[in-house]
């Protein structure tokens, strides 16, 4: 929550303004790289844009002939012929425009499809550290609104640039063919369009970036306070009104930013529209003088066509100048996406990863050191080995590094120094998918997807047969519970499994791990915070497993610790004691303290209940 609050008072810094995306060859090449697979379709779009733009100017030119050859000369057949021709050309331009819009949308949809897939795959490869240090709201924004913004760029911004550029060039050519003097008079006003562009572009860029950061914060608030766990916390601490006010405050800021951005564009367009009215007036004035005093060949139809072409020219200029402002926003979106794409994958395979032909399931830690931040060491020179088929219990005070040890085995994190070996091979040399296939982890906080019991079980092994599923559930002491449900294995577990109790979720989690059939089982406080009945059911499921599988147990229950072949005692990231229960109790050290304050009390409680 504190991070949220800090970000809420944060505005765009001078450094962020200074480092805004610049139009570089590398950036443009990278953006155009997404168009490369659709080069054929883009070529066809360009042809259609050209045809549509040119055909769109023909009715204007035909109008001049209608005035001169039809109306002034009172030639009705010619007037009808020209009107019919104008309608045919207009219809043709519209039909081409429809086809061009469809192809353009098709390309945009497929490019964003590619980008979403690329981003999702990239995020899946990111380390656990990435998801613990980055805002979930920011991650979701990149995946959703940022990529959707790219679609708008392709369908609107890029197409508008091409279409308006072709129209502008075609209009200029047609104007100069009609009358050079009037064409020059018309375009002399164009430089006035450039004056407000730079200032408005900078203002909108700053507002856009601040607005995007505000949107990230809103997404973060929604993810935190409207999630199941977040909503429960809000209710328990009576923070509904406080959170509503906080959301209202950020929402109000977002509205203000959106209004600023909108009005910056509105005032810009107002100035441009005012400037654009000057050109036609000059055409009429100069054209009238030329026609009356100097050039008898200049007709009313010519002047009308030139005024219409001027409108056709100013409109693209106006649009292109507006698009230049939007293009800054587009670059910002692409840059945000590229920032994520450029993040290095921390946990990845080596160039030639190892896949073992025969798996035994031995684990060895060799002088392992680890930290999240250099100034705070978590593990210091940890060394131990676990023989295949044996079990080891890791105990110690909270914060001593127990969970960190087990996270290093499947490479949730990598060691800072030393080695973690699986069957004699450094886990960093093993194929990551192969390594994680061999490890089954049952954590204290069980996560279930919002689906059926069967769907959650098959997440571990989609090819599992009904017999395999039932057997795994029986071993986990959850089959009888599932069978009593009206829907059986098709029972919905709810969001994060909230329709089940803690013990039921844990037993389902054990069954899911058993379906994976890993070489190594890891139980991280699997019976923590459960009632005694649930704890007994889970314990009776765990005990037979640690007798047959290589197992690592982090537990607070004495019977679990006693069932293991060896006990490691951690304190402040160091193994301070190791051995069997009886000899460790006699040492009078950390384990003895744990036994007196935790294990013995749990044992007395268990005996009292019996």
N, C-alpha and C positions, 0 to 999 in steps of 0.2 A: 504493500500500500504506500509506503514512504517513497518508493521510486516513482509511483504514479503521481504523487503530489508534487515531487520535484519537477517532473517533466511538465506538469500543468502550468508552472510559472516560467517555463523556458521559452524564449523567443529566438528568432533567427539571429545567429551571431554574425559579426563582421567577417569572420573566417569562412563561415558557410556561404555568405554572399560572394566573397572573393573566389571561392572554389566552385562556383556554379558551373554546370556543364558547358563546354565550349564546342563549337562546331569544328571538329578535326577530321582529317581524312580517315584515321583509324576508327573513329566513332561511326562515321557514315558507312564505311565498309562493313563494320560489324552489324549495323542495322540492316543494310541491304543484303547481308548474308542470309537473313530470314526470308528474303524474297527469292533467292536463287532457286530453290526447288520448284518455284512456280513461275519460272521465267517465261514459259510459253503462254500461260494465262495472262501474265502481266503485259507481254507484247501485244496480245489481242486487245487488252484493256486500253493500251496506249493508242492503238489504231482506232478503236471505237471512240475514244475521247477526242481524237483529232477530227474524225468524221462528224461527230456530234457538234463540236465547237464550230467547225466551218459551216455545216448545214444550218446551225443556229443563227448565223449572220445573213444567210441568203434572203430570208423574208424581209429583213431591213432594206437590203438593196432592191428587192422586188417592189417594195413600197414606193421607192422613188420613181420607178417606172409607172406604177399605178397612177401617181399624181400627174406626171408629165404626159405619158402616152394614153392614159385612160381618162382621167378626170378633166385635165386642162384641154386636151384635144377632143374630148367628148366622144371617145372611141369605146363604145360599150362592149363589143366582142373582145377587144384587147384587154379591157378591164376585167371581164369575167375570166379570160384565159389566165391573166396574171394572178387573180385571186385564187383560182383553182391550183395553179402552180405553187403558190405560197402555202396553201393548205397541205399539199402533198409533201413539200419539203419539211414543213413543221412536223407533220405526222411521222415522217421518216426519221427526223432528228430525235423525236420523243421515243420511238421504238428502239432506236440505237441506244438512247440513254437508259432505257429499261434494261436492256441486255448488258450494258456496261455496268450498271449498278449491281445487277445480279452477280456478274463475274467478280466485281470488286469486293462484294460482301463475301463471296465464296472464298476468295484469297484471304481476306481478313480473318474469317472464321478458322481456316486451316492453319494460318500462321499463329494465331492465339492458341489453337489446339496444340501445336508443336511447342509453344513456349510454356504452356501450363504443364505439359508432360515433362519437358526438360527441367522446369523449376521443381516439380514434385520429385522427380528422380534425384535431382541434386540435393534437395532437402533431406530425402531419405538417407543419403550418404553422409550427411553432416553428423558430427560426433554429438554425444549426449551433452557435452559442454556447450555447444551452440544453442541448444534448446533451453538450457538452464540460465544462459547469460543474455539471450535476446528476448524481447517482448513477444509474447504469443500474438498479440494484436498486430504488431508490425509484420510478423511472418505471414499472417493471414491476409493483411492488406496487400503485400507483394503478390500473393497468389491470386487474389481476386480483383480488387479495383485497379491496381497498377496494370495488370495484364489486360483487363477490360479497356483501360485507357489506351493501350497500344492498338487494340482493335479499332477504336474511334479514330486514331491517327491514320491508320491505313485506309479506312472507308471514307473519311472526311478530309483530313488535312492533306495527305499526299495526293489524293485524287483532285482536290480543289487546286492545289499548286499546279498540277499538270494541265487541268482543264482551263484554268484562268490564264495560264501562260500562253497556251495555244490560242485562246480567244483574243487575248491582248495583241499578239503578233498579227493574227488574221485581221483584226479591226484596224490596226495601224496601216497595214498594207492596203486595205480597201479605202481608207481615208485618203492616203497619199495618191492613190489612183484617181480618186474623184477630184481633189483639189489640194495642191501642195500648200498654198497659203493658209487655207482654213484648217488643214491638218496640223500645221505648225501652231496656229492660234489655239487649237483645242488642247494640244499636249503641253503648252507652255505653263498650264496650271498644275501639271503633275508634281513638280518639286514641292509644292505646298503640302502634299500628302505626307512627305517624309518628315516634316518638322516634329509632330507629336509622337512619332512611332518609337523612337529610342527611349524616351522617358516613360511612356506607357508600358513598353515591353519590360523594362527593368522593374517597374512597380508591380506588374502582374506576376512576374517571376518570383519576386519576394513573397507576395501574398500567397501564390500557389504553393510554394514550399512550406510556408507556415501552416497553410490549410491542410496539406498532406500530413504534416506532423500531428496536427490536431486530430485528424481522422484516425491516425495510428493510436492516439491516446484514447479516443472514444471506443475503438475496437478493443483496446486493452481493458477498459472499464467494463464493457459488456461481457468479455470473456471471463473476467475475474468475478464480477458480482452476480452474473446470471448463470454461472455454472452451478452444478448441484452442490459442490462443496462450498463454493463462495457464497451462494444464497443461504446455506445453512448457517455459515459463520455470521453473515449479516443479521439474520433473524435472532440468533442466540445472543448477540451483543446489542440488539435494538438499534441497528445502524441504518434502518430503512430510509428514514428521513434525511440523515446525513449523506448517504450515498446518492439519494435522489437530488439533493441540493448540489452535490459535487458534479453529478452528471449534467444537471441543468446549467451549471456554471460553464462547463466545457462546451456544452451544446450551444450556449449563448455566444461563446467565443467563435464557434464554427459558423454560426449564422452571420456574425459580424464580418468575418473574413470572406465569406461567400458574397456578401453584399458589397464589400470593398472591391473584390475582384470583378463582380458584375458591373458596378458603376464605373470602374476604370475603363472597361471596354465600351460602356455606353457613351461616356463623354468623348471617348476617342472616335466612335462612329458618328457622333453628332458633329464634331469638327469636320470630319471628312465629308459628311453629307452636305454641309454648308459650302465647303470649298467646291464640291462637285457641281453645284448649281451655277457657279460663275462661268464655267466653260460653255454651256449651251447658249447663255446670254451673249457671250462674245462671238460665238459662231453666227448667231442671228444678226448681230450688229455689223460685224465685218463682212459677212456674206451679203447682207442687204446693200452695204456700200459698194461692194464689188459688182453685184448684179446690176445696180442702178447706175453706177458711174463708169466702171472700167471693163467689166467682162460680161458681154451680152450672152455668151454661151452658157453661163451659169444659170441653172434653173431652180425653181422652187423645190422641185423634187430632189435636186442635188443637195440643197441646203438641209432639207428634211432628213435625207439619208445620212448626211454628215453629223447632224445633231443626234440621230439615233445611234450611229456608230460610236459617237463620243460617249454616249451612255453605255454602250457595250464595252467600251474601253475603260471607262472610269470604274465600272462595276468590278472587273477583274483586278484593277489596281487597288481599289478599296479592299477587296477580299484578300489579295496577296499581302497587303500591309497588315490586315488583321491576322492572317495566317502566320505571318512572321512572328507575331506575338505568341500565337498558339504553338508555333514550332519550338519556342523556348520551353514551353510546358511539356511538349512531347519529348524533348531531349532530357528533361528532368526525370520523366517517367522511365525512359530507357536507361538512364544512368542509375536510377534506384534498382532496377532489375539487374543490370550488369554488376552492380556492387555485390549483390548476392551471388550471382553466377561466378564472380571472381574470388569468392571466399574459398580458400583451400580446404579440401577434404582432409580432415586431421587424421582420421582412422581409415586406412585404406590398405589394399593389398600391395605387396611388393611386385616387382616386374614379373617374377616367376614364382608365384606362391606354391607352397608345398601342400599336397594332399596325401595323407598317410594311407597306405594300403591296408594296414592292420591297426586297429585301435584297441588299446588296453585301458587307458584312462588314468595315467599317472600324472601328478601335478608336482612341480617343483618351483619354489621361489628362491632366487639367488641374489642376495644383497639388494633387494628392491627398495628404491626410494621413490616417493611420490609427493607432489604438492599441486594444489590448484593455483596458489599464488606463492612465489618464491620466498616471501617473508614468513610463510606459515607452512611448515613441513607437516604432512599428514602421516606418512610412513617413513621410517628411518631404518635402513639396513635390515629388511625383513628376509629371513631365510628359513625355509622348512620344506619338507617333501612329503608327499602323500602317495603311498604305494597303491597301485590299482586294486580295487575291491575293498580298500580300507576306508575308514571314516575318521574325520577330525572335527573337533568342536573348537570354535573360536569364541572366547569370552573376554569380557573386559568392560570397564566403565563406558558410559555414553561418550561418544566423540573420540574414542581411542583408535579408530581406523578400521573397525571390523568390516563394515560394508564396503569400504574402499578396496580391501583385499579381494573380495569376491568380484568386484566390478572390473578388476584388472585381468581376470581370467578370460572372459569372453571379449575382452578389449572394448569395453564401454569407455574406458580410458586406457592410455598407454603409460607405461612406467616412465619416470624421468631418468632413472638409471637402474642398472641391474637387469635381470631377466625373469620372465615368467615362462616356464616350459611346460608343454603338453606332450607327454610321451617322449621326453628328451629333446623336443624341438621348440625353440623360441616361438611363442604364439604370434609374434610379429612376422614370422616367416611363413606361417600357415595361411592357407586360403581362408579368408574371413568367414565366408558362408559355411565352409566345412567345419571350422572351429566352433561356430555358434550352434551348428547342428548337433555337436557332441555334448553340449552343455544345457542342462535344464535348471532354470532358476525359479524358485517359489519365494516371492518377496513378502514383506510384511503388508504392503499395500497392494492388494490384488486388483488388477484392472480387467474388466470384462467389457466387451463391446455390447452395444444396445441391440441384441439379437436373441436368438433362442439358445438354450443350453447346448444343443447339438452344434449350432454354428460356432459357438465359442470353443467347443471341444475340437472341432475339425480345423480350427485355425492352426493348431499344432501339426495336424496331419490330414490334409484334405482327402487322402486315399484310405483313411481308416475305415475298416468294415464295422458293421454293427456289433459283431462279436468282440472286436478289439476295443470298441468304445465301452461296452458293458463291462468287460474285464478290467479296464483301467478305472472305471468308476467304482467298481467293487473294491479294488485295491485302495482307492482313496476314501472309502466309506461314504460315498455320496449316491450310489445307485439306488438304495432303498428310498432315500428322500425324493429323488427324481421320479421314481416309479409311482410314488404316492400323489404326484401332481396330476391334475386332470389332463393336461396336455403332454405329460411325460417329458421326453427329451425335446419336444417342441415348445416347452414353456419359455416365455419371454423373460429375460433376466432384468430388463429395465436399463435405464441410463447408468453406465458404470456398474451395473449389477446391483442396483439399490433395492431391487425386489427380493434379494436374498440377504440372509444374515451374514455377518463377518465369517463365521465358521463355515457356512455353506459355500461362500465364495472361495475360501481358502481350499476346501476339499475339491471344489471344481477346478481350481488352479493346479492342484496336485495331479488330478486326473488328466488335465490338459498336458502337463509336463510328461506324464507317463506315456501318453500317446506319441510324444516326440521320440521316446525311447533313447535318451541321451546316454553317453558313457559316464558322465559326471552329473550328480545331483547336488544342487546348492539350495539350502533352506536358510533364508535370511529372516530370523525372528518370525517364523511361520505360525507360531502359536501365540504371538504377543497380543495382548489386549482382547482376549477371548474369554468367554465364560468357561467354567471347568468342564462342562459336558462337551462343548465344541472342542476344547483343548484336548480332551481325552480321545475323541474321535480322530482328530488330526494326528495326535501322537501315535495312536494305534495303526494309522496308515503309514507314518514315517518309519517307525521302528523296523518293520520287515524290509523296507527299501534300503536302509543304510547297512543292512547285513549283506546285501547282494550287490550294491552299486558303490562305486567310489563316491564318497559324500563329504560335503563340507557343511557344517551346521553352525549357525549363529543362533544361540538359544538362551532363554532365561530359565528354562525348566531343567531341574537337576536330572530327572530320569533320561532326558534326551542327551545331556552331557555325559552321563554315566554309560550310555549305550555306545559311545564313540570309542575308537581305539586309542586316541590321544587327544589331549586338551592343550590348546595354545592360549596363553593369557596375555592380552595386549594392554598396554598402558602408555598413553601419549605417543602412539605410533610405533612402539617398540615391543617386541616379544620379551617379556620380563620373566615368564615362567612357562614351563611345558612339562607334560608328563601325565600320570594317572591321577584320578581324584584323590585317593588316600594319601599319596605322597605330597600332593600339592597343598592339601589341607594342613598337613604337618609343618609346612614351611613357614606358616604364619605371615605370608605376604599378601599380595593383591588378591590371589584366588581365595585365600582364607577370609579376607574381608568380604569378597563377593558371596562366599558361602554363608557367612554369618548374616549378612544384610539382605540377601536376595534368595539364594537357593534354599537355605535352611527354612526360611519363612514359608516359601512355596511348598516345601516338602511337608512341613507341619500342617499347612492348610489342606494339602491333599490327603494326609492321613486322617485329619479330623473329618473330612467329607466322607471318607470310606467308613 
